[in-house]
Amino acid sequence: MLRRSLLSLIVPAAILLGAVPASAENRLALVIGQSAYKSVPALPNPANDAKAVSQMLTDAGFAVTAASDLSQDEMRARLSDFAGQVAAKGADTVALVFYAGHGLQIDGENYLVPVDVDPKREADIPIQAVRLNDVLNTLTSVPSRMRIVLLDACRNNPFPELSKTAGHGLAIVDARVGAPGTFVSFSTSPGAEAEDGSGANSPYTTALLASAKEPGIPIEDTFKRVRLAVNRATDGRQTPWDSSSLTDDFRFMAGAAASPAVTPPPAPAKRTVDEWKRELQGKPIEAANELMVVDGSDESYEAFAAIFAGTPRGLQARDWLDRHRRMVAWNNAVLANTAAAYRGFLAQYPDTDLTATARKMIERLRYRPDPAPAVALSMPATSVALAAPTCPCNAAPPQQPLQQRANVPVKKRADPDPPRRAGKRPPRVVVEDDVVVVRRPPPTVVYEPAGPPIGIGIGIGIGGGGGGYRGNYGGGYRRGGY
C-alpha cells in the first residue's frame, strides 16, 4: 500500500516536470494591460492579454506583479517599485516587462501611453506618456542577469490630430548595441501597426501564450514561432519583430524540446540573396513564406519578393522590406540628430509618413552647430597645456613665430584689459616642447576661450542602435532629446 502511494505521487510529478521553470534563478515580471483609455475608445484585449500572460509567467516560475489601466504617475511608480524588487533579488535575476496597450513614436522616440493621456498636439506626448527608453534605462539601472521586454503596443494611433503628422507604429530599438542581456520583442515590425484581434486576446499574445508553454524551447526559437504564428493568423498582414543581445540561455519552461513542427533546420548565420533564391526556388509559396518569416532577414525577404513578384505574398514581402529599410535609415538619422542627417533621410525617402517629422527636426536644429571633434586636454597638476593658443590673451604677437626650443620665454602681447586680482601676479607663458604652457600662480586666473566648448560629442554607445536607445542606457540607448 505504501509503495502504491509513493508511485501515485512520483508519476504525476514526473509528468509535470516539463511544466516547471527552466532554471532556479530569480524571476520577476511586471505585467501591464491598458484598456480603459479615457480620451479615446477603450481597447478590448489588453486587459485580457495581461491576465493571460500573468498566468503563463506564474506557471513559468515568475513572481508576477500585475497592473491595469495605469495613469502616467502610476506607471512610473510601478516601474520604480519593480526596479527595487529586482535590485533586492540580486544580480542573478531575470526581469521581464510585458506591456499591452497603445504605443506611439514621436520624433523617433517610442512612448507607452497611460490611460489618462489627453494630448492636443505632438508636444504633449513626451509630457503625458512614458518613454520606452526610460523603461529600458530603469531596468538596466539595477544589476540583473537578463532583461526581457515584450510589447504588444503597436496598435493604431488613436489620436486624430497626431496621426496626421506622427510616424506609424514604433521606431526601431536595437538591443544589440546596448548592455548585454537584453531582449526586446514588438508585436509587429517597426513602422507597422498591429491588430487588436477579434478573439479574447491579440494575435501576438495568443501566439506568445502557445509558444512560451512549449517545454525546453530557447527564447529566440520561441519568438521565431511567435513570428510565424502571427503571420499566419493575420494572413501576412502582421509579423512580429525582435532584437536580442542575450549572452545566456533562457527558456520559459524546462523539459525536453518537442520536435519542431514549423521551425526549419538550422540555417547558416548569414545567407546572401542568391543563396536564399536557391533555397526558396521551386518550393510552394506558403512553405517559402514560412522559411522567410522565421529567418526574418533582409536577404530572405528580398529573395522571396523577387521569386514571387506580383503575388499577394510577394507584394507583402516587398512592402515589409521597403518599410524595414526605411526604418533603419530613419533610426540612423535620429541617432545622428543633425539637420544634415534628416536632410539625407528626406533625399532618400521624400514622401513617407515620416516626412513631416523629418522636416520639423530640420527646422528645430537649424541653429544648432554641427558637433566638433573632441579635443583631448592634458592637465598636469601645476599647469594647463594647450595645443594651440585659444584666446587673444594667450596668443603670440602677430608675425612673431614661437621659439622652437623648450623653456624659452615667449613675450606676451599686451592685453587691453587683462584680468587681474589685487596683489596677485599675472600668469607667466612659456613654451615647453612646442606647447604653450600657462603657469598660473595661486590663485589661478582662468582665461575662458571664445567659441563653443571643446569636446562636444554624440553619446552613441547602443540606441539603435548605431548609438543606442535614447537616454542613459549603458552608454547607450540614444540621447535623450535635443
Sine and cosine of phi, psi and omega as CSV:
sin_phi,cos_phi,sin_psi,cos_psi,sin_omega,cos_omega
0.00,0.00,-0.68,0.73,0.02,-1.00
-0.90,0.45,-0.67,0.74,0.02,-1.00
-0.87,0.48,-0.64,0.77,0.00,-1.00
-0.91,0.41,-0.60,0.80,0.01,-1.00
-0.92,0.39,-0.65,0.76,0.02,-1.00
-0.90,0.43,-0.67,0.75,0.02,-1.00
-0.89,0.46,-0.59,0.81,-0.01,-1.00
-0.91,0.41,-0.37,0.93,0.06,-1.00
-1.00,0.00,-0.63,0.77,-0.09,-1.00
-0.94,0.34,-0.68,0.73,-0.09,-1.00
-0.90,0.43,-0.76,0.65,0.06,-1.00
-0.87,0.49,-0.57,0.82,0.03,-1.00
-0.90,0.44,-0.64,0.77,0.02,-1.00
-0.92,0.39,-0.59,0.81,0.00,-1.00
-0.92,0.39,-0.60,0.80,-0.05,-1.00
-1.00,0.09,0.00,1.00,-0.07,-1.00
-0.85,0.53,-0.58,0.82,-0.03,-1.00
-0.95,0.31,-0.13,0.99,-0.05,-1.00
-0.97,-0.26,0.32,0.95,0.01,-1.00
-0.96,-0.27,0.31,-0.95,0.02,-1.00
-0.83,0.56,0.45,-0.89,-0.09,-1.00
-0.97,0.25,-0.30,0.96,-0.02,-1.00
-0.40,-0.91,0.13,-0.99,-0.09,-1.00
-1.00,-0.10,0.20,0.98,-0.02,-1.00
-0.94,0.35,0.31,-0.95,0.07,-1.00
-0.92,0.39,0.70,-0.71,0.00,-1.00
-0.77,-0.63,0.87,-0.49,0.02,-1.00
-0.82,-0.58,0.62,-0.79,-0.01,-1.00
-0.67,-0.74,0.62,-0.78,0.16,-0.99
-0.90,-0.44,0.85,-0.52,-0.06,-1.00
-0.88,-0.48,0.83,-0.55,-0.06,-1.00
-0.84,-0.55,0.78,-0.63,0.08,-1.00
-0.83,-0.56,0.85,-0.53,-0.08,-1.00
-0.92,-0.39,0.98,-0.22,-0.01,-1.00
-0.91,-0.41,-0.70,0.72,-0.18,-0.98
-1.00,0.05,0.92,0.39,0.06,-1.00
-0.94,0.34,0.62,-0.79,-0.13,-0.99
-1.00,-0.02,-0.55,0.83,-0.09,-1.00
-0.98,-0.21,-0.08,1.00,0.02,-1.00
-0.68,-0.73,0.25,-0.97,0.00,-1.00
-0.84,0.54,0.58,-0.81,0.00,-1.00
-0.92,0.39,0.47,-0.88,0.10,-1.00
-0.99,-0.14,0.82,-0.57,-0.08,-1.00
-0.92,0.40,-0.63,0.77,-0.27,-0.96
-1.00,-0.05,-0.47,0.88,-0.09,-1.00
-0.80,0.60,-0.63,0.77,0.04,-1.00
-0.89,0.45,-0.67,0.74,0.05,-1.00
-0.91,0.42,-0.66,0.75,0.00,-1.00
-0.88,0.48,-0.71,0.70,-0.03,-1.00
-0.89,0.45,-0.66,0.75,0.00,-1.00
-0.90,0.43,-0.70,0.71,-0.02,-1.00
-0.93,0.37,-0.65,0.76,0.02,-1.00
-0.92,0.38,-0.60,0.80,0.05,-1.00
-0.86,0.52,-0.69,0.72,0.01,-1.00
-0.91,0.41,-0.68,0.73,0.02,-1.00
-0.87,0.49,-0.70,0.72,-0.02,-1.00
-0.93,0.37,-0.59,0.81,0.09,-1.00
-0.87,0.49,-0.69,0.73,0.05,-1.00
-0.89,0.46,-0.48,0.88,-0.01,-1.00
-1.00,0.05,0.13,0.99,0.09,-1.00
1.00,-0.06,0.20,0.98,0.03,-1.00
-1.00,0.06,0.62,-0.79,0.26,-0.97
-1.00,0.08,0.93,-0.36,-0.22,-0.98
-0.98,-0.21,0.75,-0.67,0.22,-0.98
-0.96,-0.28,0.92,-0.39,-0.04,-1.00
-0.97,-0.24,0.63,-0.77,0.00,-1.00
-0.54,-0.84,0.49,-0.87,-0.01,-1.00
-0.60,-0.80,0.47,-0.88,0.10,-1.00
0.79,0.62,0.85,0.53,-0.08,-1.00
-1.00,-0.05,0.61,-0.79,0.19,-0.98
-0.98,0.21,0.08,-1.00,0.00,-1.00
-0.88,0.48,-0.74,0.68,-0.01,-1.00
-0.89,0.46,-0.63,0.77,0.00,-1.00
-0.92,0.38,-0.64,0.77,0.04,-1.00
-0.88,0.48,-0.72,0.69,-0.01,-1.00
-0.90,0.43,-0.64,0.77,0.02,-1.00
-0.91,0.42,-0.67,0.74,0.00,-1.00
-0.90,0.43,-0.65,0.76,0.03,-1.00
-0.90,0.43,-0.66,0.75,0.03,-1.00
-0.90,0.43,-0.69,0.72,0.03,-1.00
-0.89,0.45,-0.63,0.77,-0.01,-1.00
-0.90,0.43,-0.68,0.74,0.06,-1.00
-0.87,0.49,-0.61,0.79,0.05,-1.00
-0.90,0.43,-0.62,0.79,0.05,-1.00
-0.90,0.43,-0.66,0.75,0.02,-1.00
-0.90,0.44,-0.70,0.72,0.01,-1.00
-0.88,0.48,-0.62,0.78,-0.01,-1.00
-0.93,0.37,-0.54,0.84,0.00,-1.00
-0.97,0.26,-0.47,0.88,0.05,-1.00
0.96,-0.29,0.02,-1.00,-0.15,-0.99
-0.95,0.32,-0.31,0.95,-0.01,-1.00
-1.00,-0.05,0.77,0.64,-0.08,-1.00
-0.86,-0.52,0.69,-0.72,0.16,-0.99
-0.99,-0.12,0.89,-0.46,-0.03,-1.00
-0.95,-0.31,0.83,-0.55,-0.05,-1.00
-0.83,-0.56,0.71,-0.70,0.11,-0.99
-0.85,-0.53,0.82,-0.58,0.11,-0.99
-0.91,-0.41,0.77,-0.64,0.00,-1.00
-0.78,-0.63,0.78,-0.62,0.13,-0.99
-0.83,-0.55,0.78,-0.63,-0.03,-1.00
0.42,-0.91,-0.28,-0.96,0.01,-1.00
-0.98,0.19,0.56,-0.83,0.12,-0.99
-0.63,-0.78,0.55,-0.84,-0.04,-1.00
-0.68,-0.73,0.41,-0.91,0.23,-0.97
-0.91,-0.41,0.77,-0.64,0.05,-1.00
-0.78,-0.62,0.84,-0.54,0.00,-1.00
0.82,0.57,0.58,0.81,0.02,-1.00
0.99,0.13,0.00,1.00,0.03,-1.00
-0.98,-0.20,0.60,-0.80,0.07,-1.00
-0.99,-0.11,0.66,-0.75,-0.01,-1.00
-0.76,-0.65,0.66,-0.76,0.16,-0.99
-1.00,-0.07,0.67,-0.74,-0.25,-0.97
-0.97,-0.26,0.90,-0.44,0.10,-1.00
-0.93,0.38,0.27,-0.96,-0.06,-1.00
-0.97,0.23,-0.29,0.96,-0.03,-1.00
-1.00,-0.08,0.17,0.98,-0.04,-1.00
-0.94,0.34,0.62,-0.78,0.03,-1.00
-0.53,-0.85,0.94,0.33,-0.09,-1.00
-0.98,0.18,0.59,-0.81,0.11,-0.99
-0.97,-0.26,-0.28,0.96,-0.02,-1.00
-0.42,-0.91,0.21,-0.98,-0.04,-1.00
-0.85,0.52,-0.61,0.79,-0.06,-1.00
-0.89,0.46,-0.28,0.96,0.01,-1.00
-0.97,0.22,-0.43,0.90,-0.08,-1.00
-0.89,0.45,-0.76,0.65,0.03,-1.00
-0.86,0.51,-0.44,0.90,0.00,-1.00
-0.99,0.15,-0.59,0.80,-0.15,-0.99
-0.98,-0.18,-0.33,0.95,-0.08,-1.00
-0.97,-0.26,-0.14,-0.99,-0.03,-1.00
-0.85,-0.53,0.85,-0.53,0.00,-1.00
-0.92,0.40,0.71,-0.70,0.10,-0.99
-0.87,0.50,-0.62,0.78,0.00,-1.00
-0.91,0.42,-0.49,0.87,0.10,-1.00
-0.92,0.39,-0.58,0.82,0.09,-1.00
-0.89,0.45,-0.74,0.67,0.00,-1.00
-0.89,0.45,-0.68,0.73,0.01,-1.00
-0.90,0.44,-0.62,0.79,0.04,-1.00
-0.89,0.45,-0.67,0.74,-0.01,-1.00
-0.92,0.40,-0.61,0.79,-0.03,-1.00
-1.00,0.09,-0.06,1.00,0.02,-1.00
-0.98,0.21,-0.22,0.98,0.02,-1.00
-0.85,-0.53,0.53,-0.85,-0.02,-1.00
-0.90,0.43,0.73,-0.69,0.08,-1.00
-0.39,-0.92,0.32,-0.95,0.00,-1.00
-0.99,0.12,-0.51,0.86,-0.11,-0.99
-0.36,-0.93,0.58,-0.82,0.06,-1.00
-0.80,-0.60,0.82,-0.57,-0.03,-1.00
-0.85,-0.53,0.84,-0.54,-0.01,-1.00
-0.84,-0.54,0.88,-0.48,-0.05,-1.00
-0.90,-0.43,0.85,-0.52,-0.16,-0.99
-0.86,-0.51,0.96,-0.26,0.17,-0.99
-1.00,-0.10,0.89,0.45,-0.27,-0.96
-0.75,-0.66,0.31,0.95,-0.10,-1.00
-0.97,-0.23,0.48,0.88,-0.01,-1.00
-0.93,0.38,0.09,-1.00,-0.07,-1.00
-0.89,0.45,0.45,-0.89,0.06,-1.00
-0.95,0.32,0.89,-0.45,-0.09,-1.00
-1.00,0.05,-0.03,1.00,-0.09,-1.00
-0.97,-0.23,0.95,-0.32,-0.13,-0.99
-0.83,0.56,-0.69,0.73,-0.05,-1.00
-0.92,0.40,-0.60,0.80,-0.01,-1.00
-0.97,0.26,-0.55,0.83,-0.05,-1.00
-0.92,0.40,-0.27,0.96,0.02,-1.00
-0.96,0.27,-0.46,0.89,-0.11,-0.99
-0.83,-0.56,-0.45,0.89,-0.05,-1.00
-0.97,0.24,0.48,-0.88,0.05,-1.00
-0.93,0.37,0.40,-0.92,0.00,-1.00
-0.98,0.21,0.48,-0.87,0.12,-0.99
0.88,0.48,-0.49,-0.87,-0.01,-1.00
-0.90,-0.43,0.43,-0.90,0.04,-1.00
-0.99,0.15,0.27,-0.96,-0.02,-1.00
-0.91,0.41,0.65,-0.76,0.22,-0.98
-0.83,-0.56,0.90,-0.43,-0.08,-1.00
-0.97,-0.24,0.98,-0.22,-0.03,-1.00
-0.94,0.33,-0.29,0.96,-0.10,-1.00
-0.94,0.33,-0.32,0.95,0.00,-1.00
-0.95,-0.32,0.32,0.95,0.09,-1.00
-0.94,-0.33,-0.32,-0.95,0.04,-1.00
-0.91,0.41,0.68,-0.73,0.03,-1.00
-0.86,0.52,0.52,-0.86,0.06,-1.00
0.99,-0.14,0.41,0.91,-0.02,-1.00
-0.86,-0.50,0.67,-0.74,0.08,-1.00
-0.75,-0.66,0.81,-0.59,-0.01,-1.00
-0.82,-0.57,0.75,-0.66,0.03,-1.00
-0.79,-0.61,0.74,-0.67,0.10,-1.00
-0.97,-0.26,0.49,-0.87,0.01,-1.00
-0.96,0.29,-0.25,0.97,0.12,-0.99
-0.49,-0.87,0.07,-1.00,-0.09,-1.00
-0.96,0.28,0.41,-0.91,0.01,-1.00
-0.83,0.56,0.66,-0.75,0.00,-1.00
0.99,0.11,-0.08,1.00,0.00,-1.00
-0.94,-0.35,0.20,-0.98,0.00,-1.00
-0.90,-0.43,0.59,-0.81,-0.04,-1.00
-0.99,-0.14,0.37,-0.93,0.02,-1.00
-1.00,-0.07,0.57,-0.82,0.05,-1.00
-0.97,0.24,-0.43,0.90,0.04,-1.00
1.00,-0.05,0.40,-0.92,-0.01,-1.00
-0.98,-0.18,-0.16,0.99,0.02,-1.00
-1.00,-0.09,-0.35,-0.94,-0.03,-1.00
-0.96,0.29,-0.39,0.92,-0.02,-1.00
-0.75,-0.67,0.34,-0.94,0.06,-1.00
-0.93,0.36,0.35,-0.94,0.05,-1.00
-0.84,0.55,-0.62,0.79,-0.01,-1.00
-0.92,0.40,-0.76,0.65,-0.01,-1.00
-0.91,0.42,-0.62,0.78,0.05,-1.00
-0.85,0.53,-0.72,0.70,0.02,-1.00
-0.92,0.38,-0.63,0.78,0.01,-1.00
-0.89,0.46,-0.70,0.72,-0.01,-1.00
-0.87,0.49,-0.65,0.76,-0.02,-1.00
-0.95,0.31,-0.69,0.72,-0.10,-1.00
-0.96,0.27,-0.63,0.78,-0.06,-1.00
-0.93,0.36,-0.39,0.92,-0.02,-1.00
-0.99,0.17,-0.21,0.98,0.01,-1.00
-0.95,0.31,0.77,-0.64,-0.09,-1.00
-0.95,0.30,0.63,-0.78,0.18,-0.98
0.96,0.27,0.29,0.96,-0.05,-1.00
-0.99,-0.12,0.83,-0.55,0.08,-1.00
-0.87,0.50,0.45,-0.89,-0.11,-0.99
-0.87,0.49,-0.60,0.80,0.01,-1.00
-0.89,0.46,-0.67,0.74,0.03,-1.00
-0.94,0.33,-0.54,0.84,0.07,-1.00
-0.84,0.55,-0.70,0.71,-0.07,-1.00
-0.99,0.12,-0.30,0.96,0.23,-0.97
-0.90,0.43,-0.65,0.76,0.04,-1.00
-0.92,0.39,-0.60,0.80,0.06,-1.00
-0.88,0.47,-0.71,0.70,0.03,-1.00
-0.83,0.57,-0.75,0.66,-0.08,-1.00
-0.92,0.39,-0.67,0.74,-0.03,-1.00
-0.90,0.43,-0.67,0.74,0.00,-1.00
-0.93,0.37,-0.65,0.76,0.04,-1.00
-0.87,0.50,-0.66,0.75,0.04,-1.00
-0.92,0.39,-0.72,0.69,-0.10,-1.00
-0.91,0.42,-0.49,0.87,-0.03,-1.00
-0.97,-0.23,0.20,0.98,0.00,-1.00
0.83,0.56,0.64,0.77,0.08,-1.00
1.00,0.07,-0.03,1.00,-0.06,-1.00
-0.97,0.24,-0.40,0.92,-0.10,-1.00
-0.68,-0.74,0.76,-0.65,0.03,-1.00
-0.70,-0.71,0.91,-0.41,0.02,-1.00
-0.86,0.51,0.28,-0.96,-0.08,-1.00
-0.61,-0.79,0.59,-0.81,0.02,-1.00
-0.59,-0.81,0.31,-0.95,0.04,-1.00
-0.63,-0.78,0.68,-0.73,-0.14,-0.99
-0.71,-0.71,0.65,-0.76,0.22,-0.98
-0.82,-0.58,0.49,0.87,-0.02,-1.00
-0.92,0.40,0.63,-0.78,0.08,-1.00
-0.90,-0.44,-0.20,0.98,0.04,-1.00
-0.90,-0.43,0.34,-0.94,0.03,-1.00
-0.98,0.18,0.58,-0.82,0.10,-0.99
-0.59,-0.81,0.70,-0.72,0.08,-1.00
-0.71,-0.71,0.71,-0.70,0.02,-1.00
-0.90,0.44,-0.70,0.71,-0.03,-1.00
-0.84,-0.55,0.59,-0.81,0.05,-1.00
-0.99,0.15,0.07,-1.00,0.05,-1.00
0.91,-0.41,0.22,-0.98,0.03,-1.00
-0.94,0.34,0.72,-0.69,-0.02,-1.00
-0.93,0.38,0.67,-0.74,0.10,-1.00
-0.94,0.33,0.42,-0.91,0.03,-1.00
-0.90,0.44,0.80,-0.60,-0.08,-1.00
-0.92,0.39,0.86,-0.51,-0.02,-1.00
-1.00,0.07,-0.46,0.89,-0.09,-1.00
-0.87,-0.49,-0.34,0.94,-0.03,-1.00
-0.99,0.16,0.80,-0.59,-0.03,-1.00
-0.95,0.32,0.20,-0.98,0.06,-1.00
-0.85,0.53,0.42,-0.91,-0.02,-1.00
-0.82,0.58,0.71,-0.70,-0.02,-1.00
-0.97,-0.25,0.32,-0.95,0.09,-1.00
-0.83,0.55,0.43,-0.90,-0.06,-1.00
-0.83,0.55,-0.60,0.80,-0.03,-1.00
-0.53,-0.85,0.85,-0.53,0.05,-1.00
-0.93,-0.37,0.55,-0.84,0.07,-1.00
-0.98,0.19,0.18,-0.98,0.05,-1.00
-0.87,0.49,-0.68,0.73,0.00,-1.00
-0.90,0.44,-0.63,0.78,0.04,-1.00
-0.90,0.43,-0.62,0.78,0.05,-1.00
-0.93,0.36,-0.58,0.81,0.06,-1.00
-0.87,0.48,-0.67,0.74,0.03,-1.00
-0.91,0.41,-0.58,0.81,0.01,-1.00
-0.93,0.37,-0.63,0.77,-0.11,-0.99
-1.00,0.01,-0.38,0.92,-0.07,-1.00
-0.85,0.52,0.76,-0.65,0.06,-1.00
1.00,0.05,-0.16,0.99,0.00,-1.00
-0.99,0.11,0.49,-0.87,0.13,-0.99
-0.84,0.54,0.54,-0.84,-0.14,-0.99
-0.87,0.49,-0.61,0.79,-0.01,-1.00
-0.94,0.34,-0.62,0.79,0.05,-1.00
-0.91,0.41,-0.66,0.75,0.04,-1.00
-0.91,0.41,-0.62,0.78,0.02,-1.00
-0.89,0.46,-0.64,0.77,0.02,-1.00
-0.90,0.44,-0.68,0.73,0.05,-1.00
-0.87,0.50,-0.67,0.74,-0.01,-1.00
-0.91,0.41,-0.72,0.69,-0.06,-1.00
-0.91,0.42,-0.68,0.73,0.00,-1.00
-0.90,0.44,-0.63,0.77,0.01,-1.00
-0.94,0.33,-0.76,0.65,0.10,-1.00
0.96,0.27,0.23,0.97,-0.03,-1.00
-1.00,-0.05,0.37,-0.93,0.09,-1.00
-0.85,0.53,-0.64,0.77,-0.07,-1.00
-0.89,0.45,-0.67,0.74,0.00,-1.00
-0.93,0.38,-0.63,0.78,0.03,-1.00
-0.92,0.40,-0.65,0.76,-0.01,-1.00
-0.91,0.42,-0.66,0.75,0.02,-1.00
-0.91,0.42,-0.70,0.72,0.00,-1.00
-0.89,0.46,-0.71,0.71,-0.02,-1.00
-0.89,0.47,-0.54,0.84,0.02,-1.00
-0.96,0.28,-0.67,0.74,-0.05,-1.00
-0.94,0.33,-0.64,0.77,-0.08,-1.00
-0.94,-0.34,0.57,0.82,0.00,-1.00
-0.85,0.53,0.67,-0.74,0.04,-1.00
1.00,-0.02,-0.29,0.96,0.05,-1.00
-1.00,0.07,0.37,-0.93,0.05,-1.00
-0.83,0.56,-0.67,0.74,0.03,-1.00
-0.92,0.40,-0.63,0.78,0.03,-1.00
-0.91,0.42,-0.63,0.78,0.04,-1.00
-0.92,0.38,-0.61,0.79,0.07,-1.00
-0.89,0.46,-0.68,0.74,0.01,-1.00
-0.90,0.44,-0.67,0.75,0.02,-1.00
-0.90,0.43,-0.65,0.76,0.03,-1.00
-0.90,0.45,-0.69,0.72,0.04,-1.00
-0.87,0.50,-0.72,0.70,-0.06,-1.00
-0.91,0.42,-0.71,0.70,0.01,-1.00
-0.89,0.46,-0.68,0.73,-0.01,-1.00
-0.92,0.40,-0.66,0.75,-0.01,-1.00
-0.89,0.45,-0.69,0.72,0.02,-1.00
-0.91,0.41,-0.60,0.80,0.05,-1.00
-0.91,0.42,-0.65,0.76,0.00,-1.00
-0.94,0.34,-0.54,0.84,0.10,-1.00
-0.91,0.42,-0.70,0.72,0.03,-1.00
-0.90,0.44,-0.63,0.78,0.04,-1.00
-0.90,0.43,-0.67,0.74,0.02,-1.00
-0.87,0.49,-0.66,0.75,0.03,-1.00
-0.90,0.45,-0.64,0.76,0.03,-1.00
-0.91,0.41,-0.66,0.75,0.00,-1.00
-0.91,0.42,-0.63,0.78,0.01,-1.00
-0.91,0.41,-0.67,0.75,0.04,-1.00
-0.93,0.37,-0.66,0.76,0.07,-1.00
0.81,0.58,0.74,0.68,0.10,-0.99
-0.81,-0.58,0.39,-0.92,0.04,-1.00
-0.87,0.50,-0.62,0.78,0.01,-1.00
-0.89,0.46,-0.64,0.77,0.00,-1.00
-0.91,0.43,-0.66,0.75,0.01,-1.00
-0.94,0.33,-0.57,0.82,0.09,-1.00
-0.90,0.43,-0.62,0.78,0.05,-1.00
-0.89,0.45,-0.63,0.78,0.05,-1.00
-0.89,0.45,-0.70,0.72,-0.01,-1.00
-0.91,0.41,-0.54,0.84,0.04,-1.00
-0.90,0.43,-0.56,0.83,-0.01,-1.00
-1.00,0.09,-0.58,0.82,-0.03,-1.00
-0.73,-0.68,0.99,0.16,-0.14,-0.99
-0.97,0.24,-0.33,0.94,-0.13,-0.99
-0.65,-0.76,1.00,0.09,0.01,-1.00
-0.65,-0.76,-0.01,-1.00,0.06,-1.00
-0.93,0.36,-0.18,0.98,0.01,-1.00
-0.99,-0.16,-0.01,1.00,-0.06,-1.00
-0.87,0.49,-0.73,0.68,-0.03,-1.00
-0.88,0.47,-0.65,0.76,0.01,-1.00
-0.91,0.41,-0.68,0.73,0.00,-1.00
-0.88,0.48,-0.69,0.72,0.02,-1.00
-0.90,0.44,-0.63,0.78,0.03,-1.00
-0.90,0.44,-0.65,0.76,-0.01,-1.00
-0.93,0.37,-0.58,0.81,0.07,-1.00
-0.88,0.47,-0.71,0.70,0.01,-1.00
-0.90,0.43,-0.64,0.77,-0.01,-1.00
-0.90,0.43,-0.53,0.85,-0.09,-1.00
-0.98,-0.18,0.16,0.99,-0.15,-0.99
-0.89,0.45,-0.50,0.86,-0.02,-1.00
-0.98,-0.18,0.07,1.00,0.00,-1.00
-1.00,0.09,0.81,-0.59,0.02,-1.00
-0.93,0.37,0.51,-0.86,0.08,-1.00
-0.90,0.44,0.63,-0.78,-0.01,-1.00
-0.86,0.52,0.72,-0.69,0.05,-1.00
-1.00,0.02,0.48,-0.88,0.04,-1.00
-0.89,0.45,0.61,-0.79,-0.01,-1.00
-0.92,0.39,0.63,-0.78,0.03,-1.00
-0.89,-0.46,0.84,-0.54,0.00,-1.00
-0.98,0.19,0.72,-0.70,0.02,-1.00
-0.92,-0.39,0.76,-0.65,0.11,-0.99
-1.00,-0.06,0.82,-0.57,-0.11,-0.99
-0.78,-0.62,1.00,0.08,0.09,-1.00
-0.90,0.44,0.25,-0.97,-0.07,-1.00
-0.91,0.42,-0.49,0.87,-0.11,-0.99
-0.95,-0.31,-0.02,1.00,-0.02,-1.00
-0.42,-0.91,0.26,-0.97,0.07,-1.00
-0.88,-0.47,0.90,-0.44,-0.04,-1.00
-1.00,-0.09,0.77,-0.64,0.03,-1.00
-0.89,-0.46,0.74,-0.67,-0.03,-1.00
-0.91,0.41,-0.40,0.92,0.02,-1.00
-0.36,-0.93,0.39,-0.92,0.05,-1.00
-0.86,0.51,0.70,-0.72,-0.06,-1.00
-0.90,-0.44,-0.09,1.00,0.08,-1.00
-0.48,-0.88,0.38,-0.93,-0.08,-1.00
-0.84,0.55,-0.53,0.85,-0.08,-1.00
-0.93,0.37,-0.36,0.93,0.01,-1.00
-0.94,-0.34,0.12,0.99,-0.08,-1.00
-0.99,0.12,0.46,-0.89,0.08,-1.00
-0.95,0.31,0.44,-0.90,0.03,-1.00
-0.86,0.52,0.49,-0.87,0.01,-1.00
-0.86,0.51,0.65,-0.76,0.06,-1.00
0.86,0.52,0.39,0.92,0.06,-1.00
-0.85,-0.52,0.98,-0.18,-0.07,-1.00
-0.90,0.43,0.48,-0.88,0.08,-1.00
-0.93,0.36,0.55,-0.83,0.09,-1.00
-0.92,0.39,0.58,-0.82,-0.09,-1.00
-1.00,-0.02,-0.14,0.99,-0.01,-1.00
-0.99,-0.12,0.48,-0.88,-0.02,-1.00
-0.95,0.31,0.46,-0.89,0.10,-1.00
0.89,0.46,0.44,0.90,0.07,-1.00
-0.98,-0.20,0.88,-0.48,-0.05,-1.00
-0.88,0.48,0.57,-0.82,0.04,-1.00
-0.90,-0.43,0.76,-0.65,0.01,-1.00
-0.90,0.44,0.69,-0.72,-0.02,-1.00
-0.99,-0.12,0.75,-0.66,0.03,-1.00
-0.92,0.40,0.64,-0.77,-0.05,-1.00
-0.89,0.46,0.73,-0.69,0.04,-1.00
-1.00,-0.02,0.77,-0.63,-0.02,-1.00
-0.88,0.48,-0.48,0.88,0.01,-1.00
-0.51,-0.86,0.93,0.37,-0.10,-1.00
-0.93,0.38,0.64,-0.77,0.05,-1.00
-0.95,0.31,0.78,-0.63,0.01,-1.00
-0.67,-0.74,0.29,-0.96,0.12,-0.99
-0.82,-0.58,0.60,-0.80,-0.09,-1.00
-0.86,0.52,0.77,-0.63,0.07,-1.00
0.97,0.22,0.13,0.99,-0.03,-1.00
-0.90,-0.44,0.58,-0.82,0.01,-1.00
-0.98,0.20,0.57,-0.82,0.07,-1.00
-0.96,0.29,0.29,-0.96,0.01,-1.00
-0.92,0.40,0.45,-0.89,0.02,-1.00
-0.94,-0.33,0.72,-0.69,-0.05,-1.00
-0.96,-0.28,0.79,-0.61,0.07,-1.00
-0.74,-0.67,0.19,-0.98,0.07,-1.00
-0.91,-0.42,0.81,-0.58,0.05,-1.00
-0.81,-0.59,0.90,-0.45,0.00,-1.00
0.78,0.63,0.78,0.62,0.07,-1.00
0.90,0.43,0.31,0.95,0.01,-1.00
-0.86,-0.51,0.77,-0.64,0.04,-1.00
-0.95,0.31,0.80,-0.60,-0.03,-1.00
-0.87,-0.50,0.81,-0.59,0.04,-1.00
-0.98,-0.18,0.95,-0.32,0.02,-1.00
-1.00,0.01,0.84,-0.54,-0.14,-0.99
-0.90,-0.44,0.95,-0.31,0.10,-1.00
-0.94,0.34,0.55,-0.83,0.00,-1.00
-0.91,0.42,0.55,-0.84,-0.17,0.99
-0.96,0.28,0.53,-0.85,-0.09,-1.00
-0.94,0.33,0.69,-0.72,0.15,-0.99
-0.98,-0.19,0.91,-0.42,-0.10,-0.99
-1.00,-0.09,0.82,-0.58,0.07,-1.00
-0.99,-0.10,0.89,-0.45,-0.03,-1.00
-1.00,0.08,0.87,-0.50,0.02,-1.00
-0.92,0.38,0.54,-0.84,0.05,-1.00
-0.98,0.20,0.34,-0.94,0.08,-1.00
0.99,-0.10,-0.06,-1.00,-0.07,-1.00
-0.94,0.34,0.42,-0.91,-0.01,-1.00
-0.90,0.44,0.52,-0.86,-0.01,-1.00
-0.99,0.17,0.63,-0.78,0.12,-0.99
1.00,-0.09,0.45,0.89,0.07,-1.00
-0.95,0.33,0.75,-0.66,0.01,-1.00
-0.60,-0.80,0.24,-0.97,0.06,-1.00
-0.98,-0.20,0.80,-0.60,-0.07,-1.00
-0.98,0.20,0.96,0.30,-0.02,-1.00
-0.97,-0.25,0.91,-0.40,-0.02,-1.00
-0.86,-0.50,-0.80,0.60,0.17,-0.99
-0.98,-0.21,-0.99,-0.12,-0.20,-0.98
0.84,0.54,-0.94,0.35,-0.31,-0.95
0.52,-0.85,0.85,0.53,-0.21,-0.98
0.67,-0.74,0.79,-0.61,-0.02,-1.00
0.39,0.92,-0.98,-0.18,-0.29,-0.96
-0.95,-0.32,-0.13,0.99,0.20,-0.98
0.87,-0.50,0.01,-1.00,0.11,-0.99
-0.90,0.43,0.47,-0.88,0.05,-1.00
-0.95,0.32,0.57,-0.82,0.03,-1.00
0.88,-0.48,-0.48,-0.88,-0.14,-0.99
-0.94,-0.33,0.32,0.95,-0.09,-1.00
-0.90,0.43,0.97,-0.23,0.13,-0.99
0.59,0.80,0.62,0.79,0.11,-0.99
1.00,0.06,0.63,0.78,-0.94,-0.35
-0.74,-0.67,-0.66,-0.75,-0.08,-1.00
-0.86,0.51,0.17,-0.99,-0.39,-0.92
-0.91,0.41,0.26,-0.97,-0.02,-1.00
-0.90,0.44,0.52,-0.86,-0.11,-0.99
-1.00,0.01,0.99,0.12,0.14,-0.99
1.00,0.08,0.01,-1.00,-0.06,-1.00
-1.00,0.07,0.00,0.00,0.00,0.00
